[in-house]
Amino acid sequence: STSGKKSVFIIDEVHMLSQAAFNAFLKTLEEPPPHAIFILATTEKHKLLPTILSRVQKFDFRRIKVDDVGGHLQKICEQERIAFEKDALQLIGLKADGALRDALSIFDQIVSFSNRNVTYKVVVENLNILDYDYYFQAVTLMQEKKYEELLLMLHEIIDLGFEARDFMVGMVEHFRNLLVSRTPKTLSLLETSDNIKKRYLEQVKAIAPNLLLNAFNLANESEQKMRGATNTRLHVELSLVKLAFLDDAISLAVDNEKKKLAPEAKDEKISSPSTVSKEIPQPETSDDAPHEKASD
């Protein structure tokens, strides 16, 4: 502003400046005009010259938490008298990935589309996000070993316009959320609404820790191998069938291990009396000790 007392210059992506530009700018920073304020913005601070960094104040900005984004959007809804569901605002914050500007842009669009009624259903439909219900239902079907229902669910998800790989990526995230829900210490790592958090806590109580850990590992490996697969749907279908029979596979592996150890333990038990012998201690003799008189 020409009428203000200070002039503010914002240089975005300052690390992109050339070496010559940095040298010229360094002289300005050494003797800055009293009315000028320079704001240097960058995502790669390590690329700046040490002489530049030593002459500025450094402020490190971090991703905004989903709860904070949701709380800010809730205040806007209350001030503007917009109907809302907390789960919907949390989902917008999750989609924004820590950027409040993106969250506000998404929020404005949803408000227009929903006629000032921001519901969870409207957000899911407009942001092309797969509903959490599918992941909770998939884990339940896995526990019940209903692989046919899992394949039908995948078909339904693909008909909705989602990719098979997107569903498997979501499953990996879902298993991760279940794992961090097991203990109060790690529960804070779960960035979601209170309603969804309760569902995680309920489901994690009904699944064995060994099964959960193996399912997480299987889904993660499947998602990584799928990047080079030509038929991703077939790959995901095979992974879902494996998940459905994972509990049986774990039980079979445990039984086989017990059978391997059983004969060894039996042989040990049988052979122990004959192989272990104790020597009878002999009395110590000495020249000073009295000797018995030999009989004639």
C-alpha positions as a Markdown table, in Angstrom:
| # | Residue | x | y | z |
|---|---|---|---|---|
| 1 | Ser | 0.0 | 0.0 | 0.0 |
| 2 | Thr | 1.4 | 3.4 | -0.9 |
| 3 | Ser | -0.4 | 5.1 | 2.0 |
| 4 | Gly | 1.0 | 2.8 | 4.7 |
| 5 | Lys | 4.0 | 3.4 | 6.8 |
| 6 | Lys | 5.6 | 0.0 | 6.0 |
| 7 | Ser | 6.1 | -1.8 | 2.7 |
| 8 | Val | 5.8 | -5.6 | 2.9 |
| 9 | Phe | 7.5 | -7.7 | 0.2 |
| 10 | Ile | 6.5 | -11.4 | 0.1 |
| 11 | Ile | 8.9 | -13.6 | -1.9 |
| 12 | Asp | 7.3 | -17.1 | -2.4 |
| 13 | Glu | 9.5 | -20.1 | -3.2 |
| 14 | Val | 12.5 | -18.0 | -2.4 |
| 15 | His | 14.8 | -21.0 | -2.8 |
| 16 | Met | 14.2 | -20.8 | -6.6 |
| 17 | Leu | 16.2 | -17.5 | -6.8 |
| 18 | Ser | 19.5 | -17.7 | -8.8 |
| 19 | Gln | 22.9 | -17.3 | -7.2 |
| 20 | Ala | 23.2 | -13.8 | -8.6 |
| 21 | Ala | 19.8 | -12.8 | -7.2 |
| 22 | Phe | 20.7 | -14.2 | -3.8 |
| 23 | Asn | 23.9 | -12.1 | -3.8 |
| 24 | Ala | 22.0 | -8.9 | -4.7 |
| 25 | Phe | 19.3 | -9.6 | -2.1 |
| 26 | Leu | 21.9 | -10.3 | 0.6 |
| 27 | Lys | 23.1 | -6.7 | 0.3 |
| 28 | Thr | 19.6 | -5.5 | 0.9 |
| 29 | Leu | 19.2 | -7.7 | 3.9 |
| 30 | Glu | 22.4 | -6.4 | 5.4 |
| 31 | Glu | 21.2 | -2.8 | 5.2 |
| 32 | Pro | 17.4 | -3.0 | 5.0 |
| 33 | Pro | 15.4 | 0.2 | 4.5 |
| 34 | Pro | 13.6 | 1.1 | 7.7 |
| 35 | His | 10.2 | 1.0 | 6.0 |
| 36 | Ala | 10.6 | -2.4 | 4.3 |
| 37 | Ile | 9.7 | -5.8 | 5.6 |
| 38 | Phe | 10.7 | -8.9 | 3.7 |
| 39 | Ile | 8.9 | -12.2 | 4.1 |
| 40 | Leu | 10.6 | -15.2 | 2.5 |
| 41 | Ala | 8.5 | -18.3 | 2.1 |
| 42 | Thr | 9.9 | -21.6 | 1.1 |
| 43 | Thr | 9.3 | -25.4 | 1.6 |
| 44 | Glu | 13.0 | -26.2 | 1.2 |
| 45 | Lys | 14.9 | -24.1 | 3.8 |
| 46 | His | 18.0 | -26.1 | 3.4 |
| 47 | Lys | 18.6 | -24.7 | -0.1 |
| 48 | Leu | 18.9 | -21.1 | 1.2 |
| 49 | Leu | 22.4 | -19.7 | 1.8 |
| 50 | Pro | 23.6 | -19.7 | 5.4 |
| 51 | Thr | 24.3 | -15.9 | 5.0 |
| 52 | Ile | 20.6 | -15.4 | 4.2 |
| 53 | Leu | 19.4 | -17.6 | 7.1 |
| 54 | Ser | 21.6 | -15.8 | 9.6 |
| 55 | Arg | 20.0 | -12.5 | 8.8 |
| 56 | Val | 16.4 | -13.4 | 9.1 |
| 57 | Gln | 14.0 | -14.7 | 11.8 |
| 58 | Lys | 12.9 | -18.2 | 11.1 |
| 59 | Phe | 9.4 | -19.5 | 11.7 |
| 60 | Asp | 8.6 | -23.2 | 10.9 |
| 61 | Phe | 5.0 | -23.8 | 10.1 |
| 62 | Arg | 3.5 | -27.3 | 10.5 |
| 63 | Arg | 0.4 | -29.1 | 9.3 |
| 64 | Ile | -2.7 | -28.0 | 11.1 |
| 65 | Lys | -4.4 | -30.9 | 13.0 |
| 66 | Val | -7.7 | -32.2 | 11.7 |
| 67 | Asp | -9.4 | -31.4 | 15.0 |
| 68 | Asp | -8.2 | -27.8 | 14.8 |
| 69 | Val | -9.4 | -27.5 | 11.2 |
| 70 | Gly | -12.8 | -29.0 | 12.1 |
| 71 | Gly | -13.1 | -26.6 | 15.1 |
| 72 | His | -12.4 | -23.6 | 13.0 |
| 73 | Leu | -15.0 | -24.7 | 10.4 |
| 74 | Gln | -17.5 | -25.2 | 13.2 |
| 75 | Lys | -17.1 | -21.6 | 14.4 |
| 76 | Ile | -17.7 | -20.4 | 10.8 |
| 77 | Cys | -20.9 | -22.5 | 10.6 |
| 78 | Glu | -22.1 | -21.1 | 13.9 |
| 79 | Gln | -21.4 | -17.5 | 12.9 |
| 80 | Glu | -23.0 | -17.9 | 9.4 |
| 81 | Arg | -25.9 | -20.1 | 10.7 |
| 82 | Ile | -25.0 | -23.0 | 8.5 |
| 83 | Ala | -26.3 | -26.5 | 9.5 |
| 84 | Phe | -23.5 | -29.0 | 9.9 |
| 85 | Glu | -22.5 | -32.4 | 11.1 |
| 86 | Lys | -19.2 | -32.7 | 13.0 |
| 87 | Asp | -18.2 | -35.8 | 11.1 |
| 88 | Ala | -18.5 | -33.8 | 7.9 |
| 89 | Leu | -16.3 | -31.0 | 9.1 |
| 90 | Gln | -13.7 | -33.6 | 10.3 |
| 91 | Leu | -13.7 | -35.2 | 6.9 |
| 92 | Ile | -13.1 | -31.9 | 5.2 |
| 93 | Gly | -10.2 | -31.3 | 7.5 |
| 94 | Leu | -8.8 | -34.7 | 6.7 |
| 95 | Lys | -9.1 | -34.1 | 3.0 |
| 96 | Ala | -7.4 | -30.7 | 3.3 |
| 97 | Asp | -4.3 | -32.6 | 4.6 |
| 98 | Gly | -3.3 | -29.9 | 7.1 |
| 99 | Ala | -3.9 | -26.8 | 4.9 |
| 100 | Leu | -6.5 | -24.5 | 6.2 |
| 101 | Arg | -6.8 | -22.6 | 2.9 |
| 102 | Asp | -7.7 | -25.8 | 1.1 |
| 103 | Ala | -10.2 | -26.7 | 3.9 |
| 104 | Leu | -11.9 | -23.3 | 3.5 |
| 105 | Ser | -12.1 | -23.7 | -0.3 |
| 106 | Ile | -13.6 | -27.2 | 0.1 |
| 107 | Phe | -16.0 | -25.9 | 2.7 |
| 108 | Asp | -17.3 | -23.1 | 0.5 |
| 109 | Gln | -18.0 | -25.6 | -2.3 |
| 110 | Ile | -19.8 | -28.0 | 0.0 |
| 111 | Val | -21.9 | -25.1 | 1.4 |
| 112 | Ser | -23.0 | -24.1 | -2.1 |
| 113 | Phe | -23.7 | -27.7 | -3.2 |
| 114 | Ser | -25.6 | -28.7 | 0.0 |
| 115 | Asn | -27.8 | -25.5 | 0.2 |
| 116 | Arg | -26.1 | -24.6 | 3.5 |
| 117 | Asn | -26.5 | -28.0 | 5.1 |
| 118 | Val | -23.1 | -29.7 | 5.4 |
| 119 | Thr | -23.7 | -33.4 | 6.1 |
| 120 | Tyr | -21.4 | -36.3 | 6.1 |
| 121 | Lys | -23.2 | -37.9 | 3.2 |
| 122 | Val | -22.9 | -34.7 | 1.1 |
| 123 | Val | -19.2 | -34.4 | 1.8 |
| 124 | Val | -18.5 | -38.1 | 0.9 |
| 125 | Glu | -20.4 | -37.8 | -2.4 |
| 126 | Asn | -18.9 | -34.5 | -3.5 |
| 127 | Leu | -15.3 | -35.1 | -2.5 |
| 128 | Asn | -15.3 | -38.6 | -4.0 |
| 129 | Ile | -14.3 | -40.2 | -0.7 |
| 130 | Leu | -15.1 | -43.8 | 0.1 |
| 131 | Asp | -17.3 | -44.1 | 3.1 |
| 132 | Tyr | -15.7 | -45.5 | 6.3 |
| 133 | Asp | -18.5 | -48.0 | 6.5 |
| 134 | Tyr | -17.0 | -50.1 | 3.8 |
| 135 | Tyr | -13.7 | -50.6 | 5.7 |
| 136 | Phe | -15.5 | -51.5 | 9.0 |
| 137 | Gln | -17.7 | -53.9 | 7.1 |
| 138 | Ala | -14.7 | -55.4 | 5.3 |
| 139 | Val | -13.0 | -56.2 | 8.6 |
| 140 | Thr | -16.2 | -57.8 | 9.9 |
| 141 | Leu | -16.5 | -60.0 | 6.8 |
| 142 | Met | -12.8 | -60.9 | 7.1 |
| 143 | Gln | -13.4 | -62.1 | 10.7 |
| 144 | Glu | -16.5 | -64.1 | 9.5 |
| 145 | Lys | -14.4 | -65.6 | 6.6 |
| 146 | Lys | -17.0 | -64.5 | 4.0 |
| 147 | Tyr | -14.7 | -64.0 | 1.1 |
| 148 | Glu | -17.7 | -64.0 | -1.3 |
| 149 | Glu | -19.2 | -61.0 | 0.4 |
| 150 | Leu | -15.8 | -59.3 | 0.2 |
| 151 | Leu | -15.6 | -59.8 | -3.5 |
| 152 | Leu | -19.1 | -58.4 | -4.0 |
| 153 | Met | -18.2 | -55.4 | -1.9 |
| 154 | Leu | -15.2 | -54.7 | -4.1 |
| 155 | His | -17.4 | -54.9 | -7.2 |
| 156 | Glu | -19.8 | -52.4 | -5.6 |
| 157 | Ile | -17.0 | -50.0 | -4.8 |
| 158 | Ile | -15.7 | -50.2 | -8.4 |
| 159 | Asp | -19.2 | -49.5 | -9.7 |
| 160 | Leu | -19.2 | -46.3 | -7.6 |
| 161 | Gly | -16.2 | -45.1 | -9.6 |
| 162 | Phe | -13.4 | -46.0 | -7.3 |
| 163 | Glu | -10.3 | -47.9 | -8.2 |
| 164 | Ala | -9.5 | -51.2 | -6.7 |
| 165 | Arg | -6.1 | -49.9 | -5.6 |
| 166 | Asp | -7.7 | -47.0 | -3.8 |
| 167 | Phe | -9.7 | -49.5 | -1.7 |
| 168 | Met | -6.6 | -51.5 | -0.7 |
| 169 | Val | -4.8 | -48.3 | 0.2 |
| 170 | Gly | -7.8 | -47.4 | 2.4 |
| 171 | Met | -7.7 | -50.9 | 4.0 |
| 172 | Val | -4.0 | -50.4 | 5.0 |
| 173 | Glu | -4.9 | -47.1 | 6.6 |
| 174 | His | -7.9 | -48.8 | 8.4 |
| 175 | Phe | -5.7 | -51.5 | 9.8 |
| 176 | Arg | -3.2 | -48.9 | 11.0 |
| 177 | Asn | -6.0 | -47.0 | 12.7 |
| 178 | Leu | -7.1 | -50.1 | 14.5 |
| 179 | Leu | -3.6 | -50.8 | 15.7 |
| 180 | Val | -3.2 | -47.3 | 17.2 |
| 181 | Ser | -6.6 | -47.7 | 18.8 |
| 182 | Arg | -5.4 | -50.6 | 20.9 |
| 183 | Thr | -3.8 | -48.5 | 23.7 |
| 184 | Pro | -4.6 | -45.1 | 25.2 |
| 185 | Lys | -1.1 | -43.9 | 24.5 |
| 186 | Thr | -1.4 | -44.2 | 20.8 |
| 187 | Leu | -5.0 | -43.3 | 20.5 |
| 188 | Ser | -4.0 | -39.6 | 20.1 |
| 189 | Leu | -2.5 | -40.6 | 16.7 |
| 190 | Leu | -6.0 | -41.3 | 15.4 |
| 191 | Glu | -7.1 | -38.2 | 13.5 |
| 192 | Thr | -10.8 | -38.6 | 13.1 |
| 193 | Ser | -14.1 | -37.6 | 14.6 |
| 194 | Asp | -15.3 | -38.9 | 18.0 |
| 195 | Asn | -18.0 | -41.0 | 16.4 |
| 196 | Ile | -15.6 | -42.8 | 14.1 |
| 197 | Lys | -13.1 | -43.1 | 16.9 |
| 198 | Lys | -15.7 | -45.0 | 19.0 |
| 199 | Arg | -16.2 | -47.4 | 16.1 |
| 200 | Tyr | -12.5 | -48.1 | 15.9 |
| 201 | Leu | -12.4 | -48.8 | 19.6 |
| 202 | Glu | -15.4 | -51.2 | 19.4 |
| 203 | Gln | -13.9 | -53.1 | 16.4 |
| 204 | Val | -10.4 | -53.4 | 17.8 |
| 205 | Lys | -11.8 | -55.1 | 20.9 |
| 206 | Ala | -13.4 | -57.9 | 18.7 |
| 207 | Ile | -10.3 | -58.8 | 16.7 |
| 208 | Ala | -7.3 | -60.8 | 18.0 |
| 209 | Pro | -4.0 | -58.8 | 18.1 |
| 210 | Asn | -2.2 | -61.6 | 16.1 |
| 211 | Leu | -4.8 | -61.5 | 13.4 |
| 212 | Leu | -4.8 | -57.7 | 13.2 |
| 213 | Leu | -1.0 | -57.5 | 12.9 |
| 214 | Asn | -0.9 | -60.2 | 10.2 |
| 215 | Ala | -3.8 | -58.6 | 8.3 |
| 216 | Phe | -2.0 | -55.2 | 8.4 |
| 217 | Asn | 1.2 | -56.8 | 7.1 |
| 218 | Leu | -0.6 | -58.7 | 4.3 |
| 219 | Ala | -2.6 | -55.6 | 3.2 |
| 220 | Asn | 0.5 | -53.4 | 3.2 |
| 221 | Glu | 2.6 | -55.9 | 1.1 |
| 222 | Ser | -0.4 | -56.3 | -1.3 |
| 223 | Glu | -0.6 | -52.5 | -1.8 |
| 224 | Gln | 3.1 | -52.3 | -2.5 |
| 225 | Lys | 3.2 | -55.2 | -5.0 |
| 226 | Met | 0.1 | -53.9 | -6.7 |
| 227 | Arg | 2.0 | -50.9 | -8.1 |
| 228 | Gly | 3.6 | -53.1 | -10.7 |
| 229 | Ala | 0.6 | -55.3 | -11.3 |
| 230 | Thr | -1.1 | -55.3 | -14.7 |
| 231 | Asn | -4.5 | -56.4 | -13.4 |
| 232 | Thr | -5.0 | -54.5 | -10.1 |
| 233 | Arg | -8.5 | -55.8 | -9.6 |
| 234 | Leu | -7.4 | -59.4 | -9.7 |
| 235 | His | -4.6 | -58.6 | -7.3 |
| 236 | Val | -7.0 | -57.0 | -4.8 |
| 237 | Glu | -9.5 | -59.9 | -5.1 |
| 238 | Leu | -6.7 | -62.4 | -4.3 |
| 239 | Ser | -5.7 | -60.3 | -1.3 |
| 240 | Leu | -9.2 | -60.2 | 0.0 |
| 241 | Val | -9.5 | -64.0 | -0.3 |
| 242 | Lys | -6.2 | -64.3 | 1.6 |
| 243 | Leu | -7.6 | -62.0 | 4.3 |
| 244 | Ala | -10.7 | -64.0 | 4.7 |
| 245 | Phe | -8.7 | -67.2 | 5.3 |
| 246 | Leu | -5.9 | -65.5 | 7.2 |
| 247 | Asp | -7.2 | -66.8 | 10.6 |
| 248 | Asp | -7.2 | -70.4 | 9.4 |
| 249 | Ala | -3.7 | -70.0 | 8.0 |
| 250 | Ile | -2.4 | -68.7 | 11.3 |
| 251 | Ser | -4.0 | -71.5 | 13.2 |
| 252 | Leu | -2.6 | -74.1 | 10.8 |
| 253 | Ala | 0.9 | -72.7 | 11.1 |
| 254 | Val | 0.7 | -72.8 | 14.9 |
| 255 | Asp | -0.5 | -76.4 | 14.8 |
| 256 | Asn | 2.3 | -77.5 | 12.5 |
| 257 | Glu | 4.8 | -75.8 | 14.8 |
| 258 | Lys | 3.4 | -77.7 | 17.8 |
| 259 | Lys | 3.6 | -81.0 | 15.9 |
| 260 | Lys | 7.2 | -80.4 | 15.0 |
| 261 | Leu | 8.1 | -79.7 | 18.6 |
| 262 | Ala | 6.0 | -82.6 | 20.1 |
| 263 | Pro | 8.2 | -85.6 | 18.9 |
| 264 | Glu | 11.4 | -83.9 | 20.1 |
| 265 | Ala | 9.9 | -83.3 | 23.5 |
| 266 | Lys | 8.8 | -87.0 | 23.7 |
| 267 | Asp | 12.2 | -88.4 | 22.7 |
| 268 | Glu | 13.8 | -86.2 | 25.3 |
| 269 | Lys | 11.5 | -87.6 | 28.0 |
| 270 | Ile | 12.2 | -91.2 | 27.0 |
| 271 | Ser | 15.9 | -91.0 | 26.7 |
| 272 | Ser | 16.6 | -88.9 | 29.7 |
| 273 | Pro | 16.8 | -91.8 | 32.3 |
| 274 | Ser | 19.2 | -93.9 | 30.2 |
| 275 | Thr | 21.4 | -91.1 | 29.0 |
| 276 | Val | 21.9 | -89.2 | 32.2 |
| 277 | Ser | 24.1 | -91.1 | 34.7 |
| 278 | Lys | 25.5 | -90.1 | 38.0 |
| 279 | Glu | 29.0 | -91.2 | 39.1 |
| 280 | Ile | 29.2 | -92.7 | 42.5 |
| 281 | Pro | 31.5 | -90.5 | 44.6 |
| 282 | Gln | 34.6 | -92.3 | 45.8 |
| 283 | Pro | 36.0 | -91.7 | 49.3 |
| 284 | Glu | 39.1 | -89.6 | 49.3 |
| 285 | Thr | 42.2 | -91.4 | 50.5 |
| 286 | Ser | 45.3 | -89.9 | 52.1 |
| 287 | Asp | 48.5 | -91.2 | 53.5 |
| 288 | Asp | 47.6 | -89.7 | 56.9 |
| 289 | Ala | 44.3 | -91.5 | 56.9 |
| 290 | Pro | 44.1 | -94.7 | 59.0 |
| 291 | His | 44.1 | -97.9 | 56.9 |
| 292 | Glu | 42.1 | -101.0 | 57.7 |
| 293 | Lys | 44.2 | -104.1 | 58.6 |
| 294 | Ala | 44.2 | -106.6 | 55.8 |
| 295 | Ser | 42.8 | -109.9 | 56.8 |
| 296 | Asp | 44.9 | -113.0 | 56.5 |
